[in-house]
Amino acid sequence: MSQEQQTTARTDAELAEYWKHQTIHYRNLANNYLQQLLALKNKPERHYVKTTLHRDPTGTAAVNAVEKERRNSKGQP
């Protein structure tokens, strides 16, 4: 081996250390990206129809009664 090849050649331990740091670096980037994506999705999704996700029977019944009363009162003078 020439002198130049000896200076650029790395030992297995040096390569292992290099790849360990590369792996840590890219894993941290991936984790940061995932956290940013999850933060963007933190807003609740909009519901355009009635949903049964978090049921509130008392509140739902009251709302339905008011809506029914309003519908019925529209037809009367």
HTML snippet that shows the backbone in 3Dmol.js (N, CA, C, O; Angstrom):
<script src="https://3Dmol.org/build/3Dmol-min.js"></script>
<div id="view" style="width:600px;height:400px;position:relative"></div>
<script>
const pdb = `
ATOM      1  N   MET A   1       0.830  -1.182   0.000  1.00  0.00           N
ATOM      2  CA  MET A   1       0.000   0.000   0.000  1.00  0.00           C
ATOM      3  C   MET A   1       0.873   1.244   0.000  1.00  0.00           C
ATOM      4  O   MET A   1       1.910   1.300   0.661  1.00  0.00           O
ATOM      5  N   SER A   2       0.435   2.223  -0.746  1.00  0.00           N
ATOM      6  CA  SER A   2       1.197   3.468  -0.762  1.00  0.00           C
ATOM      7  C   SER A   2       0.863   4.291   0.481  1.00  0.00           C
ATOM      8  O   SER A   2      -0.065   3.974   1.225  1.00  0.00           O
ATOM      9  N   GLN A   3       1.634   5.342   0.684  1.00  0.00           N
ATOM     10  CA  GLN A   3       1.434   6.201   1.857  1.00  0.00           C
ATOM     11  C   GLN A   3       0.053   6.864   1.815  1.00  0.00           C
ATOM     12  O   GLN A   3      -0.600   7.022   2.847  1.00  0.00           O
ATOM     13  N   GLU A   4      -0.385   7.250   0.607  1.00  0.00           N
ATOM     14  CA  GLU A   4      -1.678   7.917   0.469  1.00  0.00           C
ATOM     15  C   GLU A   4      -2.821   6.980   0.839  1.00  0.00           C
ATOM     16  O   GLU A   4      -3.760   7.399   1.516  1.00  0.00           O
ATOM     17  N   GLN A   5      -2.766   5.732   0.415  1.00  0.00           N
ATOM     18  CA  GLN A   5      -3.810   4.764   0.733  1.00  0.00           C
ATOM     19  C   GLN A   5      -3.858   4.484   2.229  1.00  0.00           C
ATOM     20  O   GLN A   5      -4.936   4.276   2.786  1.00  0.00           O
ATOM     21  N   GLN A   6      -2.719   4.476   2.874  1.00  0.00           N
ATOM     22  CA  GLN A   6      -2.687   4.206   4.306  1.00  0.00           C
ATOM     23  C   GLN A   6      -3.355   5.328   5.104  1.00  0.00           C
ATOM     24  O   GLN A   6      -3.997   5.071   6.122  1.00  0.00           O
ATOM     25  N   THR A   7      -3.205   6.557   4.646  1.00  0.00           N
ATOM     26  CA  THR A   7      -3.785   7.674   5.394  1.00  0.00           C
ATOM     27  C   THR A   7      -5.295   7.754   5.192  1.00  0.00           C
ATOM     28  O   THR A   7      -6.005   8.209   6.088  1.00  0.00           O
ATOM     29  N   THR A   8      -5.806   7.319   4.030  1.00  0.00           N
ATOM     30  CA  THR A   8      -7.244   7.402   3.788  1.00  0.00           C
ATOM     31  C   THR A   8      -7.977   6.151   4.244  1.00  0.00           C
ATOM     32  O   THR A   8      -9.193   6.188   4.433  1.00  0.00           O
ATOM     33  N   ALA A   9      -7.272   5.057   4.423  1.00  0.00           N
ATOM     34  CA  ALA A   9      -7.923   3.825   4.861  1.00  0.00           C
ATOM     35  C   ALA A   9      -8.337   3.957   6.322  1.00  0.00           C
ATOM     36  O   ALA A   9      -7.598   4.497   7.144  1.00  0.00           O
ATOM     37  N   ARG A  10      -9.532   3.454   6.632  1.00  0.00           N
ATOM     38  CA  ARG A  10     -10.036   3.522   8.000  1.00  0.00           C
ATOM     39  C   ARG A  10     -10.094   2.119   8.580  1.00  0.00           C
ATOM     40  O   ARG A  10     -10.290   1.140   7.860  1.00  0.00           O
ATOM     41  N   THR A  11      -9.925   2.041   9.845  1.00  0.00           N
ATOM     42  CA  THR A  11     -10.036   0.742  10.503  1.00  0.00           C
ATOM     43  C   THR A  11     -11.510   0.394  10.680  1.00  0.00           C
ATOM     44  O   THR A  11     -12.381   1.254  10.543  1.00  0.00           O
ATOM     45  N   ASP A  12     -11.777  -0.856  10.981  1.00  0.00           N
ATOM     46  CA  ASP A  12     -13.159  -1.283  11.191  1.00  0.00           C
ATOM     47  C   ASP A  12     -13.793  -0.536  12.361  1.00  0.00           C
ATOM     48  O   ASP A  12     -14.979  -0.208  12.321  1.00  0.00           O
ATOM     49  N   ALA A  13     -13.020  -0.271  13.385  1.00  0.00           N
ATOM     50  CA  ALA A  13     -13.550   0.444  14.546  1.00  0.00           C
ATOM     51  C   ALA A  13     -13.943   1.872  14.173  1.00  0.00           C
ATOM     52  O   ALA A  13     -14.974   2.373  14.620  1.00  0.00           O
ATOM     53  N   GLU A  14     -13.120   2.523  13.354  1.00  0.00           N
ATOM     54  CA  GLU A  14     -13.443   3.886  12.920  1.00  0.00           C
ATOM     55  C   GLU A  14     -14.697   3.895  12.058  1.00  0.00           C
ATOM     56  O   GLU A  14     -15.550   4.770  12.204  1.00  0.00           O
ATOM     57  N   LEU A  15     -14.809   2.917  11.156  1.00  0.00           N
ATOM     58  CA  LEU A  15     -16.009   2.837  10.314  1.00  0.00           C
ATOM     59  C   LEU A  15     -17.250   2.566  11.159  1.00  0.00           C
ATOM     60  O   LEU A  15     -18.306   3.153  10.922  1.00  0.00           O
ATOM     61  N   ALA A  16     -17.125   1.686  12.135  1.00  0.00           N
ATOM     62  CA  ALA A  16     -18.260   1.387  13.002  1.00  0.00           C
ATOM     63  C   ALA A  16     -18.698   2.634  13.764  1.00  0.00           C
ATOM     64  O   ALA A  16     -19.893   2.893  13.910  1.00  0.00           O
ATOM     65  N   GLU A  17     -17.746   3.387  14.236  1.00  0.00           N
ATOM     66  CA  GLU A  17     -18.058   4.625  14.967  1.00  0.00           C
ATOM     67  C   GLU A  17     -18.726   5.636  14.044  1.00  0.00           C
ATOM     68  O   GLU A  17     -19.689   6.295  14.437  1.00  0.00           O
ATOM     69  N   TYR A  18     -18.219   5.761  12.814  1.00  0.00           N
ATOM     70  CA  TYR A  18     -18.792   6.684  11.831  1.00  0.00           C
ATOM     71  C   TYR A  18     -20.249   6.320  11.540  1.00  0.00           C
ATOM     72  O   TYR A  18     -21.127   7.182  11.570  1.00  0.00           O
ATOM     73  N   TRP A  19     -20.500   5.043  11.258  1.00  0.00           N
ATOM     74  CA  TRP A  19     -21.856   4.624  10.910  1.00  0.00           C
ATOM     75  C   TRP A  19     -22.794   4.698  12.108  1.00  0.00           C
ATOM     76  O   TRP A  19     -23.994   4.920  11.946  1.00  0.00           O
ATOM     77  N   LYS A  20     -22.254   4.514  13.304  1.00  0.00           N
ATOM     78  CA  LYS A  20     -23.084   4.662  14.503  1.00  0.00           C
ATOM     79  C   LYS A  20     -23.582   6.095  14.615  1.00  0.00           C
ATOM     80  O   LYS A  20     -24.759   6.330  14.892  1.00  0.00           O
ATOM     81  N   HIS A  21     -22.677   7.062  14.398  1.00  0.00           N
ATOM     82  CA  HIS A  21     -23.081   8.470  14.478  1.00  0.00           C
ATOM     83  C   HIS A  21     -24.027   8.843  13.336  1.00  0.00           C
ATOM     84  O   HIS A  21     -24.950   9.635  13.527  1.00  0.00           O
ATOM     85  N   GLN A  22     -23.800   8.275  12.149  1.00  0.00           N
ATOM     86  CA  GLN A  22     -24.713   8.538  11.032  1.00  0.00           C
ATOM     87  C   GLN A  22     -26.110   8.014  11.352  1.00  0.00           C
ATOM     88  O   GLN A  22     -27.112   8.682  11.093  1.00  0.00           O
ATOM     89  N   THR A  23     -26.161   6.819  11.915  1.00  0.00           N
ATOM     90  CA  THR A  23     -27.448   6.220  12.266  1.00  0.00           C
ATOM     91  C   THR A  23     -28.175   7.062  13.304  1.00  0.00           C
ATOM     92  O   THR A  23     -29.376   7.301  13.182  1.00  0.00           O
ATOM     93  N   ILE A  24     -27.460   7.509  14.316  1.00  0.00           N
ATOM     94  CA  ILE A  24     -28.065   8.346  15.357  1.00  0.00           C
ATOM     95  C   ILE A  24     -28.577   9.650  14.751  1.00  0.00           C
ATOM     96  O   ILE A  24     -29.674  10.104  15.075  1.00  0.00           O
ATOM     97  N   HIS A  25     -27.782  10.243  13.878  1.00  0.00           N
ATOM     98  CA  HIS A  25     -28.164  11.512  13.255  1.00  0.00           C
ATOM     99  C   HIS A  25     -29.458  11.363  12.455  1.00  0.00           C
ATOM    100  O   HIS A  25     -30.385  12.156  12.623  1.00  0.00           O
ATOM    101  N   TYR A  26     -29.526  10.346  11.584  1.00  0.00           N
ATOM    102  CA  TYR A  26     -30.711  10.192  10.747  1.00  0.00           C
ATOM    103  C   TYR A  26     -31.915   9.711  11.547  1.00  0.00           C
ATOM    104  O   TYR A  26     -33.049  10.032  11.193  1.00  0.00           O
ATOM    105  N   ARG A  27     -31.695   8.948  12.617  1.00  0.00           N
ATOM    106  CA  ARG A  27     -32.808   8.558  13.474  1.00  0.00           C
ATOM    107  C   ARG A  27     -33.389   9.790  14.159  1.00  0.00           C
ATOM    108  O   ARG A  27     -34.608   9.911  14.283  1.00  0.00           O
ATOM    109  N   ASN A  28     -32.528  10.705  14.606  1.00  0.00           N
ATOM    110  CA  ASN A  28     -33.011  11.938  15.230  1.00  0.00           C
ATOM    111  C   ASN A  28     -33.773  12.803  14.234  1.00  0.00           C
ATOM    112  O   ASN A  28     -34.792  13.401  14.580  1.00  0.00           O
ATOM    113  N   LEU A  29     -33.278  12.872  12.993  1.00  0.00           N
ATOM    114  CA  LEU A  29     -34.005  13.626  11.968  1.00  0.00           C
ATOM    115  C   LEU A  29     -35.385  13.027  11.731  1.00  0.00           C
ATOM    116  O   LEU A  29     -36.373  13.754  11.626  1.00  0.00           O
ATOM    117  N   ALA A  30     -35.450  11.701  11.649  1.00  0.00           N
ATOM    118  CA  ALA A  30     -36.730  11.032  11.426  1.00  0.00           C
ATOM    119  C   ALA A  30     -37.684  11.280  12.592  1.00  0.00           C
ATOM    120  O   ALA A  30     -38.875  11.507  12.379  1.00  0.00           O
ATOM    121  N   ASN A  31     -37.174  11.238  13.814  1.00  0.00           N
ATOM    122  CA  ASN A  31     -38.022  11.489  14.981  1.00  0.00           C
ATOM    123  C   ASN A  31     -38.542  12.923  14.986  1.00  0.00           C
ATOM    124  O   ASN A  31     -39.706  13.161  15.306  1.00  0.00           O
ATOM    125  N   ASN A  32     -37.685  13.875  14.632  1.00  0.00           N
ATOM    126  CA  ASN A  32     -38.122  15.276  14.573  1.00  0.00           C
ATOM    127  C   ASN A  32     -39.195  15.466  13.512  1.00  0.00           C
ATOM    128  O   ASN A  32     -40.176  16.176  13.734  1.00  0.00           O
ATOM    129  N   TYR A  33     -39.009  14.829  12.358  1.00  0.00           N
ATOM    130  CA  TYR A  33     -39.984  14.928  11.276  1.00  0.00           C
ATOM    131  C   TYR A  33     -41.318  14.323  11.706  1.00  0.00           C
ATOM    132  O   TYR A  33     -42.379  14.887  11.436  1.00  0.00           O
ATOM    133  N   LEU A  34     -41.259  13.181  12.372  1.00  0.00           N
ATOM    134  CA  LEU A  34     -42.482  12.542  12.844  1.00  0.00           C
ATOM    135  C   LEU A  34     -43.206  13.432  13.848  1.00  0.00           C
ATOM    136  O   LEU A  34     -44.431  13.550  13.798  1.00  0.00           O
ATOM    137  N   GLN A  35     -42.467  14.055  14.756  1.00  0.00           N
ATOM    138  CA  GLN A  35     -43.089  14.937  15.741  1.00  0.00           C
ATOM    139  C   GLN A  35     -43.760  16.128  15.063  1.00  0.00           C
ATOM    140  O   GLN A  35     -44.831  16.563  15.486  1.00  0.00           O
ATOM    141  N   GLN A  36     -43.133  16.656  14.015  1.00  0.00           N
ATOM    142  CA  GLN A  36     -43.736  17.778  13.293  1.00  0.00           C
ATOM    143  C   GLN A  36     -45.011  17.341  12.587  1.00  0.00           C
ATOM    144  O   GLN A  36     -46.003  18.071  12.579  1.00  0.00           O
ATOM    145  N   LEU A  37     -44.984  16.149  11.994  1.00  0.00           N
ATOM    146  CA  LEU A  37     -46.191  15.650  11.337  1.00  0.00           C
ATOM    147  C   LEU A  37     -47.321  15.451  12.338  1.00  0.00           C
ATOM    148  O   LEU A  37     -48.466  15.818  12.075  1.00  0.00           O
ATOM    149  N   LEU A  38     -46.994  14.871  13.481  1.00  0.00           N
ATOM    150  CA  LEU A  38     -48.021  14.640  14.490  1.00  0.00           C
ATOM    151  C   LEU A  38     -48.557  15.960  15.038  1.00  0.00           C
ATOM    152  O   LEU A  38     -49.741  16.061  15.356  1.00  0.00           O
ATOM    153  N   ALA A  39     -47.704  16.963  15.150  1.00  0.00           N
ATOM    154  CA  ALA A  39     -48.158  18.265  15.636  1.00  0.00           C
ATOM    155  C   ALA A  39     -49.131  18.899  14.648  1.00  0.00           C
ATOM    156  O   ALA A  39     -50.080  19.570  15.053  1.00  0.00           O
ATOM    157  N   LEU A  40     -48.900  18.688  13.357  1.00  0.00           N
ATOM    158  CA  LEU A  40     -49.812  19.231  12.354  1.00  0.00           C
ATOM    159  C   LEU A  40     -51.177  18.561  12.441  1.00  0.00           C
ATOM    160  O   LEU A  40     -52.200  19.197  12.188  1.00  0.00           O
ATOM    161  N   LYS A  41     -51.196  17.283  12.796  1.00  0.00           N
ATOM    162  CA  LYS A  41     -52.452  16.551  12.869  1.00  0.00           C
ATOM    163  C   LYS A  41     -53.143  16.743  14.209  1.00  0.00           C
ATOM    164  O   LYS A  41     -54.163  16.104  14.467  1.00  0.00           O
ATOM    165  N   ASN A  42     -52.618  17.602  15.064  1.00  0.00           N
ATOM    166  CA  ASN A  42     -53.162  17.770  16.408  1.00  0.00           C
ATOM    167  C   ASN A  42     -54.515  18.470  16.408  1.00  0.00           C
ATOM    168  O   ASN A  42     -55.237  18.428  17.404  1.00  0.00           O
ATOM    169  N   LYS A  43     -54.862  19.114  15.296  1.00  0.00           N
ATOM    170  CA  LYS A  43     -56.152  19.775  15.213  1.00  0.00           C
ATOM    171  C   LYS A  43     -57.242  18.718  15.039  1.00  0.00           C
ATOM    172  O   LYS A  43     -57.067  17.796  14.242  1.00  0.00           O
ATOM    173  N   PRO A  44     -58.342  18.822  15.749  1.00  0.00           N
ATOM    174  CA  PRO A  44     -59.400  17.824  15.579  1.00  0.00           C
ATOM    175  C   PRO A  44     -60.007  17.914  14.181  1.00  0.00           C
ATOM    176  O   PRO A  44     -60.093  18.990  13.590  1.00  0.00           O
ATOM    177  N   GLU A  45     -60.415  16.783  13.682  1.00  0.00           N
ATOM    178  CA  GLU A  45     -61.025  16.766  12.351  1.00  0.00           C
ATOM    179  C   GLU A  45     -62.433  17.332  12.445  1.00  0.00           C
ATOM    180  O   GLU A  45     -63.116  17.177  13.457  1.00  0.00           O
ATOM    181  N   ARG A  46     -62.854  17.989  11.377  1.00  0.00           N
ATOM    182  CA  ARG A  46     -64.187  18.571  11.361  1.00  0.00           C
ATOM    183  C   ARG A  46     -65.207  17.499  11.021  1.00  0.00           C
ATOM    184  O   ARG A  46     -64.962  16.629  10.185  1.00  0.00           O
ATOM    185  N   HIS A  47     -66.346  17.576  11.676  1.00  0.00           N
ATOM    186  CA  HIS A  47     -67.432  16.647  11.387  1.00  0.00           C
ATOM    187  C   HIS A  47     -68.560  17.434  10.746  1.00  0.00           C
ATOM    188  O   HIS A  47     -69.034  18.425  11.301  1.00  0.00           O
ATOM    189  N   TYR A  48     -68.987  16.986   9.570  1.00  0.00           N
ATOM    190  CA  TYR A  48     -70.051  17.679   8.867  1.00  0.00           C
ATOM    191  C   TYR A  48     -71.407  17.029   9.132  1.00  0.00           C
ATOM    192  O   TYR A  48     -72.442  17.559   8.729  1.00  0.00           O
ATOM    193  N   VAL A  49     -71.399  15.903   9.796  1.00  0.00           N
ATOM    194  CA  VAL A  49     -72.650  15.222  10.137  1.00  0.00           C
ATOM    195  C   VAL A  49     -72.621  14.924  11.627  1.00  0.00           C
ATOM    196  O   VAL A  49     -71.585  15.069  12.278  1.00  0.00           O
ATOM    197  N   LYS A  50     -73.748  14.511  12.159  1.00  0.00           N
ATOM    198  CA  LYS A  50     -73.788  14.169  13.574  1.00  0.00           C
ATOM    199  C   LYS A  50     -72.893  12.967  13.820  1.00  0.00           C
ATOM    200  O   LYS A  50     -72.850  12.036  13.015  1.00  0.00           O
ATOM    201  N   THR A  51     -72.193  12.992  14.915  1.00  0.00           N
ATOM    202  CA  THR A  51     -71.267  11.911  15.216  1.00  0.00           C
ATOM    203  C   THR A  51     -71.631  11.290  16.559  1.00  0.00           C
ATOM    204  O   THR A  51     -72.206  11.946  17.426  1.00  0.00           O
ATOM    205  N   THR A  52     -71.290  10.031  16.713  1.00  0.00           N
ATOM    206  CA  THR A  52     -71.553   9.340  17.978  1.00  0.00           C
ATOM    207  C   THR A  52     -70.253   9.077  18.712  1.00  0.00           C
ATOM    208  O   THR A  52     -70.177   8.181  19.553  1.00  0.00           O
ATOM    209  N   LEU A  53     -69.226   9.862  18.393  1.00  0.00           N
ATOM    210  CA  LEU A  53     -67.912   9.602  18.967  1.00  0.00           C
ATOM    211  C   LEU A  53     -67.925   9.776  20.482  1.00  0.00           C
ATOM    212  O   LEU A  53     -67.597   8.841  21.212  1.00  0.00           O
ATOM    213  N   HIS A  54     -68.294  10.947  20.957  1.00  0.00           N
ATOM    214  CA  HIS A  54     -68.388  11.186  22.395  1.00  0.00           C
ATOM    215  C   HIS A  54     -69.853  11.475  22.690  1.00  0.00           C
ATOM    216  O   HIS A  54     -70.292  12.622  22.612  1.00  0.00           O
ATOM    217  N   ARG A  55     -70.593  10.458  23.021  1.00  0.00           N
ATOM    218  CA  ARG A  55     -72.033  10.613  23.198  1.00  0.00           C
ATOM    219  C   ARG A  55     -72.343  11.366  24.481  1.00  0.00           C
ATOM    220  O   ARG A  55     -71.746  11.141  25.534  1.00  0.00           O
ATOM    221  N   ASP A  56     -73.282  12.250  24.347  1.00  0.00           N
ATOM    222  CA  ASP A  56     -73.812  12.985  25.493  1.00  0.00           C
ATOM    223  C   ASP A  56     -75.332  12.862  25.390  1.00  0.00           C
ATOM    224  O   ASP A  56     -75.985  13.733  24.816  1.00  0.00           O
ATOM    225  N   PRO A  57     -75.899  11.788  25.943  1.00  0.00           N
ATOM    226  CA  PRO A  57     -77.328  11.525  25.715  1.00  0.00           C
ATOM    227  C   PRO A  57     -78.229  12.671  26.159  1.00  0.00           C
ATOM    228  O   PRO A  57     -79.201  12.998  25.479  1.00  0.00           O
ATOM    229  N   THR A  58     -77.912  13.279  27.292  1.00  0.00           N
ATOM    230  CA  THR A  58     -78.756  14.365  27.789  1.00  0.00           C
ATOM    231  C   THR A  58     -78.679  15.576  26.870  1.00  0.00           C
ATOM    232  O   THR A  58     -79.698  16.147  26.484  1.00  0.00           O
ATOM    233  N   GLY A  59     -77.448  15.959  26.526  1.00  0.00           N
ATOM    234  CA  GLY A  59     -77.269  17.110  25.648  1.00  0.00           C
ATOM    235  C   GLY A  59     -77.836  16.862  24.268  1.00  0.00           C
ATOM    236  O   GLY A  59     -78.441  17.754  23.673  1.00  0.00           O
ATOM    237  N   THR A  60     -77.646  15.650  23.750  1.00  0.00           N
ATOM    238  CA  THR A  60     -78.155  15.314  22.426  1.00  0.00           C
ATOM    239  C   THR A  60     -79.672  15.347  22.419  1.00  0.00           C
ATOM    240  O   THR A  60     -80.283  15.856  21.479  1.00  0.00           O
ATOM    241  N   ALA A  61     -80.276  14.809  23.459  1.00  0.00           N
ATOM    242  CA  ALA A  61     -81.735  14.818  23.534  1.00  0.00           C
ATOM    243  C   ALA A  61     -82.258  16.247  23.598  1.00  0.00           C
ATOM    244  O   ALA A  61     -83.266  16.568  22.968  1.00  0.00           O
ATOM    245  N   ALA A  62     -81.581  17.105  24.352  1.00  0.00           N
ATOM    246  CA  ALA A  62     -82.016  18.495  24.465  1.00  0.00           C
ATOM    247  C   ALA A  62     -81.899  19.204  23.121  1.00  0.00           C
ATOM    248  O   ALA A  62     -82.804  19.939  22.726  1.00  0.00           O
ATOM    249  N   VAL A  63     -80.810  18.992  22.429  1.00  0.00           N
ATOM    250  CA  VAL A  63     -80.615  19.622  21.120  1.00  0.00           C
ATOM    251  C   VAL A  63     -81.663  19.126  20.140  1.00  0.00           C
ATOM    252  O   VAL A  63     -82.244  19.914  19.394  1.00  0.00           O
ATOM    253  N   ASN A  64     -81.905  17.821  20.140  1.00  0.00           N
ATOM    254  CA  ASN A  64     -82.908  17.266  19.228  1.00  0.00           C
ATOM    255  C   ASN A  64     -84.291  17.834  19.528  1.00  0.00           C
ATOM    256  O   ASN A  64     -85.059  18.112  18.608  1.00  0.00           O
ATOM    257  N   ALA A  65     -84.614  18.007  20.817  1.00  0.00           N
ATOM    258  CA  ALA A  65     -85.915  18.562  21.181  1.00  0.00           C
ATOM    259  C   ALA A  65     -86.042  19.997  20.687  1.00  0.00           C
ATOM    260  O   ALA A  65     -87.091  20.382  20.169  1.00  0.00           O
ATOM    261  N   VAL A  66     -84.991  20.789  20.841  1.00  0.00           N
ATOM    262  CA  VAL A  66     -85.026  22.181  20.382  1.00  0.00           C
ATOM    263  C   VAL A  66     -85.158  22.230  18.865  1.00  0.00           C
ATOM    264  O   VAL A  66     -85.944  23.019  18.339  1.00  0.00           O
ATOM    265  N   GLU A  67     -84.396  21.394  18.151  1.00  0.00           N
ATOM    266  CA  GLU A  67     -84.485  21.378  16.688  1.00  0.00           C
ATOM    267  C   GLU A  67     -85.881  20.968  16.239  1.00  0.00           C
ATOM    268  O   GLU A  67     -86.419  21.537  15.290  1.00  0.00           O
ATOM    269  N   LYS A  68     -86.468  19.990  16.911  1.00  0.00           N
ATOM    270  CA  LYS A  68     -87.817  19.533  16.557  1.00  0.00           C
ATOM    271  C   LYS A  68     -88.828  20.649  16.793  1.00  0.00           C
ATOM    272  O   LYS A  68     -89.727  20.874  15.982  1.00  0.00           O
ATOM    273  N   GLU A  69     -88.667  21.344  17.918  1.00  0.00           N
ATOM    274  CA  GLU A  69     -89.578  22.450  18.230  1.00  0.00           C
ATOM    275  C   GLU A  69     -89.458  23.563  17.193  1.00  0.00           C
ATOM    276  O   GLU A  69     -90.468  24.132  16.779  1.00  0.00           O
ATOM    277  N   ARG A  70     -88.239  23.878  16.770  1.00  0.00           N
ATOM    278  CA  ARG A  70     -88.039  24.924  15.754  1.00  0.00           C
ATOM    279  C   ARG A  70     -88.654  24.514  14.419  1.00  0.00           C
ATOM    280  O   ARG A  70     -89.280  25.329  13.741  1.00  0.00           O
ATOM    281  N   ARG A  71     -88.471  23.246  14.045  1.00  0.00           N
ATOM    282  CA  ARG A  71     -89.058  22.771  12.780  1.00  0.00           C
ATOM    283  C   ARG A  71     -90.580  22.874  12.826  1.00  0.00           C
ATOM    284  O   ARG A  71     -91.219  23.300  11.864  1.00  0.00           O
ATOM    285  N   ASN A  72     -91.141  22.477  13.960  1.00  0.00           N
ATOM    286  CA  ASN A  72     -92.599  22.507  14.084  1.00  0.00           C
ATOM    287  C   ASN A  72     -93.127  23.937  14.138  1.00  0.00           C
ATOM    288  O   ASN A  72     -94.218  24.211  13.639  1.00  0.00           O
ATOM    289  N   SER A  73     -92.366  24.848  14.735  1.00  0.00           N
ATOM    290  CA  SER A  73     -92.854  26.222  14.862  1.00  0.00           C
ATOM    291  C   SER A  73     -92.740  26.990  13.549  1.00  0.00           C
ATOM    292  O   SER A  73     -93.411  28.009  13.384  1.00  0.00           O
ATOM    293  N   LYS A  74     -91.916  26.536  12.615  1.00  0.00           N
ATOM    294  CA  LYS A  74     -91.782  27.243  11.332  1.00  0.00           C
ATOM    295  C   LYS A  74     -93.062  27.138  10.515  1.00  0.00           C
ATOM    296  O   LYS A  74     -93.399  28.051   9.762  1.00  0.00           O
ATOM    297  N   GLY A  75     -93.765  26.038  10.661  1.00  0.00           N
ATOM    298  CA  GLY A  75     -94.984  25.848   9.888  1.00  0.00           C
ATOM    299  C   GLY A  75     -96.151  26.645  10.429  1.00  0.00           C
ATOM    300  O   GLY A  75     -97.133  26.853   9.716  1.00  0.00           O
ATOM    301  N   GLN A  76     -96.072  27.099  11.675  1.00  0.00           N
ATOM    302  CA  GLN A  76     -97.176  27.840  12.283  1.00  0.00           C
ATOM    303  C   GLN A  76     -96.995  29.343  12.082  1.00  0.00           C
ATOM    304  O   GLN A  76     -95.866  29.833  12.057  1.00  0.00           O
ATOM    305  N   PRO A  77     -98.108  30.083  11.937  1.00  0.00           N
ATOM    306  CA  PRO A  77     -98.003  31.541  11.746  1.00  0.00           C
ATOM    307  C   PRO A  77     -97.632  32.283  12.988  1.00  0.00           C
ATOM    308  O   PRO A  77     -97.511  33.508  12.963  1.00  0.00           O
TER     309      PRO A  77
END
`;
const viewer = $3Dmol.createViewer("view");
viewer.addModel(pdb, "pdb");
viewer.setStyle({}, {cartoon: {color: "spectrum"}});
viewer.zoomTo();
viewer.render();
</script>
